[in-house]
Amino acid sequence: MTARSAAAASKVVLVAALAAGAALVGCTGFYEIPIETPIQPKMDVTAFQRVLVAGFISGGSDDVDANLETVRLLRSQLRTKSQLKVIDADLLPLMEVAADQGGSGEENPSPDNNVNSTQGQIAGVSLPKQIKEEKDLEPYERLFANTAYWKRIGEEFQNPLIVTGTVLFSPHTRSGYVQRDQEMYDSFGRRVVRPVRMYMERKGFILRPKFVFIDGRTGATMYSESYREEILYNAQQNTPALSSYFELMDRLVPNFLSTLSSQKIKGTRVLLK
C-alpha cells in the first residue's frame, strides 16, 4: 500500500468514526418496550387432567395456619394459571395419618413395629405433635414415600396429580449492622443522602416450603423441591404474621407454577432513538 492510499484509507476510517459518534450523540432519548420470556416446565404433566392440592404438614407460628393458607393459595393460582382442573376437597389430615402409620412409610404397620399413637413413636422414631423447627418435620416426611397410601388417594379422586409437602412458617429475629440511606443537610443547606451503617434489631419471619408432586396413578413421587424465603422489619414495626406469609409466598408462587406449566416472565428492554 502506497503512502497516498494509506492516507486515504485513514481518512475513510476517521470519517466513519465521526459519523458513528454523531449518531450516538443524536440518540438523545430512549424508550422501553415490554417483552415476555417463556420458561419451560420442570415436569411433564400432560398425562394428567386434574390436580389435587391435598394438604401439607405444617408448623412454626401459631398465628398462621400454614397448611390451610397454602392450600387455598395454590388452588387459587392453579385455577387461573394452569390447564389442570383443580379438585375441591377437604384437606387430608396428614399429621394424623403419619401418626397412625408411625412415620414408617407403611400404610398398615405390623404389630412388631409397636406403634404408640399417643406418643407418636415407632421403632424409636418420634413424631412430635408440635412442629417448631425443621428437625421436627423430618420424621413426618416418610409419609410421602408411602406409595400405597397415595395410590389409594389417587384412586379416590380419579388419578390426579397430587400436590403435598411441608410448610414451616416461623418467627425470626436478627441483630447486626445494616446500611441505610440517611438524609442530611450540608453547611449551605443543601439536601444530601448518604449511606450510614447502624446497628439494628430486626424481626420477621422465615418461610420454608417443600412441594412434593405425586403421581396419583402409582403413588410414587415424581418431583420435589424446597425453598426458603426470609423477611425482616424494624423491631418497632408491627406487621401481621398473615401479611408476611402472603408477601413471602408471592415470591415463591412463580417457581411453583413453573414446575407444572410453561410460564412467561414479563420485563422491559430499553431502545435508543
TATAZI-V206230 format. One record per backbone hydrogen bond with DSSP energy under -1.0 kcal/mol. CO is the residue of the C=O (numbers start at 1). NH is the residue of the N-H. E is the energy in kcal/mol with one decimal. If there is no record, write none. Layout:
co->CO nh->NH e->E
co->CO nh->NH e->E
This chain:
co->2 nh->6 e->-2.2
co->3 nh->7 e->-2.2
co->4 nh->8 e->-2.1
co->5 nh->9 e->-2.3
co->6 nh->10 e->-2.4
co->7 nh->11 e->-2.0
co->8 nh->12 e->-2.0
co->9 nh->13 e->-2.3
co->10 nh->14 e->-2.3
co->11 nh->15 e->-2.4
co->12 nh->16 e->-2.3
co->13 nh->17 e->-2.4
co->14 nh->18 e->-2.5
co->15 nh->19 e->-2.2
co->16 nh->20 e->-2.3
co->17 nh->21 e->-2.4
co->18 nh->22 e->-2.4
co->19 nh->23 e->-2.0
co->20 nh->24 e->-2.0
co->21 nh->25 e->-2.5
co->22 nh->26 e->-2.1
co->26 nh->28 e->-2.2
co->29 nh->273 e->-2.2
co->31 nh->271 e->-3.0
co->33 nh->269 e->-2.0
co->35 nh->267 e->-2.4
co->37 nh->265 e->-2.7
co->39 nh->263 e->-1.6
co->45 nh->48 e->-1.8
co->49 nh->85 e->-2.8
co->50 nh->161 e->-2.4
co->51 nh->87 e->-2.5
co->52 nh->54 e->-1.3
co->52 nh->163 e->-3.0
co->54 nh->92 e->-2.5
co->57 nh->167 e->-2.0
co->59 nh->169 e->-2.3
co->64 nh->66 e->-1.5
co->65 nh->69 e->-2.7
co->66 nh->70 e->-1.9
co->67 nh->71 e->-2.1
co->68 nh->72 e->-2.4
co->69 nh->73 e->-2.3
co->70 nh->74 e->-2.6
co->71 nh->75 e->-2.4
co->72 nh->76 e->-2.0
co->73 nh->77 e->-2.3
co->74 nh->78 e->-2.5
co->75 nh->79 e->-1.9
co->76 nh->80 e->-1.1
co->77 nh->81 e->-2.1
co->78 nh->82 e->-1.0
co->85 nh->51 e->-2.5
co->92 nh->94 e->-2.3
co->93 nh->97 e->-2.4
co->94 nh->98 e->-2.9
co->95 nh->99 e->-2.0
co->96 nh->100 e->-2.6
co->97 nh->101 e->-2.1
co->98 nh->103 e->-1.6
co->101 nh->104 e->-1.4
co->110 nh->113 e->-1.7
co->111 nh->114 e->-1.7
co->113 nh->123 e->-1.1
co->116 nh->120 e->-2.1
co->116 nh->121 e->-1.4
co->120 nh->127 e->-2.2
co->121 nh->116 e->-1.8
co->122 nh->125 e->-2.6
co->125 nh->122 e->-1.4
co->131 nh->60 e->-2.6
co->134 nh->137 e->-1.3
co->137 nh->141 e->-1.2
co->140 nh->143 e->-2.2
co->141 nh->144 e->-1.0
co->142 nh->145 e->-1.3
co->143 nh->146 e->-1.8
co->145 nh->147 e->-1.6
co->146 nh->150 e->-1.9
co->147 nh->151 e->-2.3
co->148 nh->152 e->-1.8
co->149 nh->153 e->-1.9
co->150 nh->154 e->-2.4
co->151 nh->155 e->-2.3
co->152 nh->156 e->-1.7
co->153 nh->157 e->-1.4
co->154 nh->159 e->-3.6
co->160 nh->216 e->-1.5
co->161 nh->52 e->-3.1
co->162 nh->214 e->-3.0
co->163 nh->54 e->-1.8
co->164 nh->212 e->-3.3
co->165 nh->57 e->-2.4
co->166 nh->210 e->-3.1
co->167 nh->59 e->-1.6
co->168 nh->208 e->-2.8
co->169 nh->61 e->-3.9
co->170 nh->206 e->-2.6
co->172 nh->204 e->-3.0
co->174 nh->202 e->-3.2
co->176 nh->200 e->-2.7
co->178 nh->198 e->-2.5
co->180 nh->196 e->-3.3
co->182 nh->194 e->-2.3
co->184 nh->192 e->-3.2
co->186 nh->189 e->-2.1
co->190 nh->186 e->-2.2
co->192 nh->184 e->-3.5
co->194 nh->182 e->-2.8
co->196 nh->180 e->-2.9
co->198 nh->178 e->-2.6
co->200 nh->176 e->-2.0
co->201 nh->235 e->-1.6
co->202 nh->174 e->-2.8
co->203 nh->233 e->-3.0
co->204 nh->172 e->-2.5
co->205 nh->231 e->-2.3
co->206 nh->170 e->-2.3
co->207 nh->229 e->-2.4
co->208 nh->168 e->-1.5
co->209 nh->227 e->-2.4
co->210 nh->166 e->-1.7
co->211 nh->225 e->-1.9
co->212 nh->164 e->-2.6
co->213 nh->222 e->-3.2
co->213 nh->223 e->-1.4
co->214 nh->162 e->-2.9
co->215 nh->219 e->-3.4
co->220 nh->215 e->-2.9
co->223 nh->213 e->-3.2
co->225 nh->211 e->-2.4
co->229 nh->207 e->-3.1
co->231 nh->205 e->-1.9
co->233 nh->203 e->-2.0
co->234 nh->237 e->-1.6
co->240 nh->244 e->-1.8
co->241 nh->245 e->-2.3
co->242 nh->246 e->-2.2
co->243 nh->247 e->-2.0
co->244 nh->248 e->-2.2
co->245 nh->249 e->-2.5
co->246 nh->250 e->-2.0
co->249 nh->253 e->-2.4
co->252 nh->256 e->-2.1
co->253 nh->257 e->-2.8
co->254 nh->258 e->-2.0
co->256 nh->259 e->-1.1
co->257 nh->261 e->-2.2
co->258 nh->42 e->-1.1
co->259 nh->43 e->-1.5
co->263 nh->39 e->-3.0
co->265 nh->37 e->-2.5
co->267 nh->35 e->-2.6
co->269 nh->33 e->-2.5
co->271 nh->31 e->-2.5
